[in-house]
Amino acid sequence: MVTPPARSETPRKVTTLRLMEMKQAGEKISALTAYDFLTARMLDQAGIDVILVGDSAAMVFAGNDTTIPMTMEEMLYHVRVVTRAVKRALVIADMPFGSYHEGADAALRNAIRLLKESQAEAIKLEGGRSVCPIIERVVNAGIPVCGHIGLQPQSILTYGTYKVRGTEGDEADQILADAHALEAAGAFALVVEKVPRDLMVRISAELSIPTIGIGAGAACDGQILVTPDLLGMNTKFHPRFVRKYAQLAEVMDGAFRAYRDDVKAGRFPLESESY
Ligand code: KIV
């Protein structure tokens, strides 16, 4: 009997529909951020399901104190280099602060740019019930929208703090109501940032769309972290919700110092490293 040649397995492209299937099957969604080609390619090859080109780039890539300065042009650039690298993961582009706050027309125009000029496959925007008309408009144009509730970093000037949300007054009920409203408006998934575990249990159980948590406990349908945080690249940032899977700051510092010492001492380059 002749054995048929093994077919090379093409990994199944992650789509918004696939994320929904994963929620229904109880399969957790892995998500991380990327802003550059090499990192995006490594995340994709490692089987990360969702790559978010987050406006956290304004902080961890560009060195700002908040995400507010990020522009559409900067986001378009980051999304373009990330989508160039990714074959399997779903690539979501963050809508920068100001790109959807002037109303549904401006939001739709900017969302279209992210798809047409940078090949994003979905967009994410922050906000609760107040952004539902924007979400409806963008979704009606055929653009998948991921919501973002709980701590919304673009509102840091209003909050004045990055502390956990939903712990005081009726804020937990408001966040739950926002979650339901975003689902009804057509969001395909929700990022939920820095809320108590108990609240997250309710949101994930009551919603049929997937929830992707950051600092929101284990009840989410998926988890996301900012990649430079997970890699231990920022020696000045140690929040409880970040697990550092590597200590890259130490590794990089060691490499830079060894290179400097080798150059100073004439040990680099060797003959074998020359032409
Ligand atoms: O911008 C970002 O990286 C994000 C994540 C924190 C979810 O929105």
Residues whose N, C-alpha, C, O or C-beta is under 5 A from the ligand:
A	BS01	KIV	T33 G54 D55 S56 V191 I214 I224
